[in-house]
C-alpha cells in the first residue's frame, strides 16, 4: 500500500471512528440528561413537597393559636343580667346558679349577693355542695361559707362578688363586668343588697 493510500485510509477510518464515537457519545448524553432530568424532577418534587408540608403545618399552628387566644365572650357574661323574682332564693336557701353569668345568687339575712364562682386561689369553678352547705373548690380544697367567706384551704380571701341592684318588681340585676368585680378580704353586711321580704 502506498503512503498516499495509507494516509487516505487513515483519514477515512479516523473520520468514521470519530463520527461513530460522536454518535455513541450523543446517545449516551441523551440518556444521561434524561436521567439527570429525572433526578432533578425527583429532587424538585421532594423539596416542594417538604416545603408545602412545612407551610401547611405552620399555617395550622398559626390558625390554632389565633383561635385559642382570641377573646371568647360567651353568653351573657360581661354585661348586666336580670334574674327574675321566682329565681331569687329564700333567705339561707339553696343558691341560684346562673351558668351564663358565672355566679351564684345567695340570700343572706343582710340581703342578696351575686358570688363570682371563680375560686380566688387559682380560678377553678367552685360548686355549691348542698350536703355540706358550703362552696368547696374541687381543685385544691378551698372552702367558703354561704356568703362567700373563706373558711379554710389555700384561698387567701373571700369569694369575689358582682354588684347587685334590686328592682321594684322583685327581680335583681347583676353586673357581670369582670372589671367591676368586688374584691373583698372577708364578708361584710354592706356587700349584700337589701331585699324586701
ABEGO torsion letter per residue (X at the ends): XBAAAAAAAAAAAAAAAAAAAAAAAAAAAAAAAAAAAAAAAAAAAAAAAAAAAAAAAAAAAAAAAAAAABBBBBEABGBBBBBBAAABBBBGBBBBBBAAAGBBBBBBAAEBBBBBABBAAAGBBBBBBAAAGBBBBAAAGBBBBAAGBBABEABABBBBBBBBBBBAAGBBBBBABAAABBBBABBBAAABBBBBX
